Amino acid sequence: MTEIQYRLEQVRRVDGALPGPKSRELAERRAAAVASGVASSVPAYAADVDGGIVLDVDGNQLVDLGSGIAVTTVGASAPAVVAKVKEAVEHFTHTCFMVTPYEGYVAVAEKLAEIAPGDFPKKAALFNSGSEAVENAVKISRLHTGRQAVVVFDHAYHGRTNMTLAMTAKVLPYKQGFGPFAGEVYRVPVSYPFRDPEGMTGAEAARRALLQVEKQVGAENVAAVVIEPIQGEGGFIVPAEGFLPALSEWCTDNGAVFVVDEVQAGIARTGEWFAVDHEDVVPDLITVAKGVAGGMPLSGVVGRAEIMDAVHAGGLGGTYGGNPVACAAALGALQTIEEWDLMARARRIEEIVREELAPVAEETGTVGELRGRGAMMAVEFVRRGGTEPDADAARAVAAECLAQGVLVLTCGTFGNIVRLLPPLVIGEDLLRDGLRVLAQAVRGAAQ
Ligand SMILES: *Cc1c(COP(=O)(O)O)cnc(C)c1O
């Protein structure tokens, strides 16, 4: 594997209590100036980020097992991203692609069409955020089909705009008090092997969901079925084998667009370009964002050219969509993934996570399931011996990790999941150090 050079020393270090004095000072300024609806998981303020280390303003070095929510897949200051951003920004920061187009946008669209699965002509359109990409995938699907209904799943997360909030499942903190939400969104059960009836296959779970669609929505009314191939915020839920292929087939048979939201799982995170690649599923449209541009805001919809082209000229766009600096960053990030063979690293990260955490799961009995793919792994906490979700355990583990200088995020409809999303450039020693802290925290919480 490529030997990666780091700027920051790749070691964990916490001097005294977190947050330190400078972070506390910033927190005071923040309390007076920043709306309290915007919350942060970590009380320490970032000064520099490189490889698997977040250096805070007080000199603490945290092991990054979150990647800013699956964004800094190539690191937060990957050399190719930095170089391409610098070069781009010295020439122009913006023209608006809808006014004066530029090559970077075209090159990113070409690359997305190249890496997306499917042996047919593909095209892409670029936006700023994951929510915007999902929202545009719905717009495109509606024009292509002339239908309105959008089918989504339990535990889904698709964003925070009004349309995508309608598609997102969890009320707190995302939806509470923000309605009314967009209409024509229908929610059906997903495949959640840990919580489904024992032995339920992917095909059976798909049948359960699709029967509901047929009876309550009507197949002929469905514009799009939208699903995360591994649900992110909802709990890193990996559907049973056969679930995604069955949904895909149903969409083909019924003239609906199969939209796979790869915003969190896509772009090398699971050890393939896309999470659907593990089952050779070929979506009609794929949404990408988070990991695609090395930390710069960029998102896109990529898929079948004849579907993408259903929209009249001027029907898609946005002032900043496909910003030239963000496109340059994306080209740097995608190049880094290939040159450094980061998909192999993602697969290696899964092996290491399983090696370090499987024994503690066995030993404590409070881990219902250790699951995931590649560098998208999760620990689901339950009351010992059963399946009752234990959000307190997840919270306690995350807090203890942070106190020891390891940054982990929680997720899940029931808040009982600790998720691991390390940057793929994290070194093996640092990763193992972080995981051992986590294992110790799991033991502590199980007492
Ligand atoms: C994060 C996320 C979104 C929303 O992306 P934003 O950039 O926050 O708007 C949509 N879908 C999935 C699967 C996500 O994880």
The ligand as an SDF file (V2000), in Angstrom:
LIG
                    3D

 15 15  0  0  0  0  0  0  0  0999 V2000
  -25.6360   13.5440    4.8240 C   0  0  0  0  0  0  0  0  0  0  0  0
  -26.6220   12.8930    3.9440 C   0  0  0  0  0  0  0  0  0  0  0  0
  -27.4980   13.6350    3.1300 C   0  0  0  0  0  0  0  0  0  0  0  0
  -27.5750   15.1270    3.1860 C   0  0  0  0  0  0  0  0  0  0  0  0
  -26.3870   15.7330    2.7910 O   0  0  0  0  0  0  0  0  0  0  0  0
  -26.1210   17.2690    3.1690 P   0  0  0  0  0  0  0  0  0  0  0  0
  -24.8730   17.5840    2.4180 O   0  0  0  0  0  0  0  0  0  0  0  0
  -25.9740   17.3400    4.6400 O   0  0  0  0  0  0  0  0  0  0  0  0
  -27.2920   18.0370    2.6740 O   0  0  0  0  0  0  0  0  0  0  0  0
  -28.3250   12.9420    2.2640 C   0  0  0  0  0  0  0  0  0  0  0  0
  -28.3040   11.6010    2.2080 N   0  0  0  0  0  0  0  0  0  0  0  0
  -27.4840   10.8690    2.9740 C   0  0  0  0  0  0  0  0  0  0  0  0
  -27.4860    9.3720    2.8400 C   0  0  0  0  0  0  0  0  0  0  0  0
  -26.6270   11.4870    3.8740 C   0  0  0  0  0  0  0  0  0  0  0  0
  -25.8320   10.7580    4.6620 O   0  0  0  0  0  0  0  0  0  0  0  0
  1  2  1  0
  2  3  1  0
  2 14  2  0
  3  4  1  0
  3 10  2  0
  4  5  1  0
  5  6  1  0
  6  7  2  0
  6  8  1  0
  6  9  1  0
 10 11  1  0
 11 12  2  0
 12 13  1  0
 12 14  1  0
 14 15  1  0
M  END
$$$$
